[in-house]
Amino acid sequence: MSYTHRLAVIAYVFHDNKFLLLKRNNEPRVWGPPGGRLKPDEDPNKGILREVKEETGLNIRIFSPADIWHGEYDGRILVSIDYLAETDSEEVKLSSEHSEFCWASIEDLRNKNPLLGEAKKSFLLKDFEKAWTLYQKIK
């Protein structure tokens, strides 16, 4: 059977009022939150825990999804569940999928930190602000 949709998850991972950004090793080499595609029949909550652990070595606590959206990617529909999460550790162990990481505040993005300029190309500032606002309400 051929699947027509891809399911993905990402996590806005917070620690000490900053969130985690990773820079992809492969094209398009952009900054963004950890995440990836779900395996067939994988529960999204388990999938995001797995993805974050694989990409960063971090254990996270997830909250309810911050957003669910869809768009086209590679000729197929992509559905993504975006989670809010937090961790007790800032010690990231990058997988081979990423070359760099940073912990950024919302002010870093608002003030156009040059390092994070690329992040705003792939993930809009409004997405980070939405995640930040929701996180402030639940923490």
C-alpha positions as CSV (number, residue, x, y, z in Angstrom):
1,M,0.0,0.0,0.0
2,S,1.3,3.5,-0.9
3,Y,0.7,6.2,1.7
4,T,-0.6,9.6,0.5
5,H,0.2,11.6,3.6
6,R,3.3,11.9,5.8
7,L,2.8,12.5,9.5
8,A,5.4,14.5,11.4
9,V,6.0,15.9,14.9
10,I,8.1,18.7,16.2
11,A,8.8,19.9,19.8
12,Y,9.4,23.4,21.0
13,V,11.6,22.3,23.9
14,F,12.0,24.8,26.7
15,H,14.7,25.1,29.4
16,D,15.2,28.1,31.6
17,N,12.9,30.3,29.4
18,K,14.8,29.4,26.3
19,F,13.9,27.0,23.6
20,L,16.1,24.6,21.6
21,L,17.1,25.1,18.0
22,L,19.0,22.6,15.9
23,K,20.8,23.3,12.6
24,R,20.2,20.5,10.0
25,N,23.3,18.8,8.5
26,N,21.5,18.2,5.1
27,E,19.9,20.6,2.8
28,P,18.3,23.0,3.4
29,R,20.6,23.4,6.4
30,V,18.2,25.5,8.4
31,W,17.6,26.1,12.1
32,G,14.5,24.7,13.7
33,P,13.1,22.7,16.5
34,P,13.7,19.0,16.9
35,G,11.3,16.6,15.3
36,G,10.7,14.3,12.3
37,R,8.4,11.8,10.7
38,L,6.4,9.3,12.6
39,K,7.0,5.6,11.9
40,P,4.0,3.6,10.5
41,D,1.4,3.1,13.3
42,E,3.5,5.1,15.8
43,D,1.7,7.1,18.5
44,P,2.5,10.8,18.1
45,N,3.3,11.3,21.8
46,K,5.8,8.4,21.7
47,G,7.1,9.6,18.3
48,I,8.1,13.0,19.6
49,L,9.8,11.5,22.6
50,R,11.7,9.2,20.3
51,E,12.7,12.0,17.8
52,V,13.9,14.4,20.5
53,K,15.9,11.7,22.3
54,E,17.5,10.5,19.0
55,E,18.3,14.0,17.8
56,T,19.5,15.6,21.1
57,G,19.9,12.9,23.8
58,L,17.4,14.9,25.9
59,N,14.5,13.4,27.9
60,I,11.5,15.7,27.7
61,R,8.1,16.2,29.3
62,I,5.5,17.0,26.7
63,F,2.4,19.1,27.1
64,S,-0.6,19.2,24.8
65,P,0.0,20.0,21.2
66,A,0.6,23.7,20.4
67,D,-0.5,23.4,16.8
68,I,-1.5,21.0,14.1
69,W,-1.0,22.0,10.5
70,H,-0.7,20.6,7.0
71,G,1.0,21.5,3.8
72,E,2.6,19.9,0.8
73,Y,6.0,18.4,0.9
74,D,7.7,16.4,-1.8
75,G,4.5,16.0,-3.7
76,R,2.5,14.6,-0.7
77,I,0.5,16.1,2.1
78,L,2.4,16.6,5.3
79,V,0.5,16.7,8.6
80,S,2.5,18.0,11.6
81,I,1.7,18.0,15.3
82,D,3.8,20.6,17.1
83,Y,4.3,20.0,20.8
84,L,5.3,22.2,23.7
85,A,7.8,20.4,25.9
86,E,10.4,21.1,28.6
87,T,13.5,19.5,29.9
88,D,15.6,19.6,33.0
89,S,18.9,19.5,31.1
90,E,20.6,21.8,28.7
91,E,23.3,19.3,27.7
92,V,22.5,18.4,24.1
93,K,24.2,15.4,22.4
94,L,23.6,16.0,18.7
95,S,22.9,13.2,16.3
96,S,24.5,13.1,12.8
97,E,21.3,14.8,11.5
98,H,22.4,18.2,13.0
99,S,25.6,20.2,13.0
100,E,24.9,22.8,15.7
101,F,22.4,23.7,18.5
102,C,21.6,26.7,20.6
103,W,19.2,27.7,23.4
104,A,17.5,30.9,22.3
105,S,15.1,33.2,24.0
106,I,12.1,34.8,22.2
107,E,14.0,38.1,22.5
108,D,16.9,36.5,20.5
109,L,14.5,36.0,17.6
110,R,12.7,39.3,18.0
111,N,16.1,41.2,18.0
112,K,17.2,39.4,14.9
113,N,20.1,37.5,16.3
114,P,22.3,36.9,13.2
115,L,22.8,33.2,14.2
116,L,19.1,32.6,14.1
117,G,18.3,34.6,11.0
118,E,18.0,31.3,9.1
119,A,15.5,30.0,11.5
120,K,13.1,32.7,10.6
121,K,13.2,31.5,7.0
122,S,11.8,28.1,7.8
123,F,9.9,28.6,11.0
124,L,8.1,32.0,11.2
125,L,8.7,34.2,14.2
126,K,4.9,34.0,14.8
127,D,5.2,30.2,15.4
128,F,7.9,30.7,18.0
129,E,5.9,33.5,19.6
130,K,2.8,31.3,19.7
131,A,4.7,28.5,21.4
132,W,6.3,30.9,23.8
133,T,2.9,32.4,24.8
134,L,1.3,29.0,25.3
135,Y,4.3,27.8,27.4
136,Q,4.2,30.9,29.6
137,K,0.5,30.1,30.4
138,I,1.1,26.4,31.4
139,K,4.4,26.5,33.2
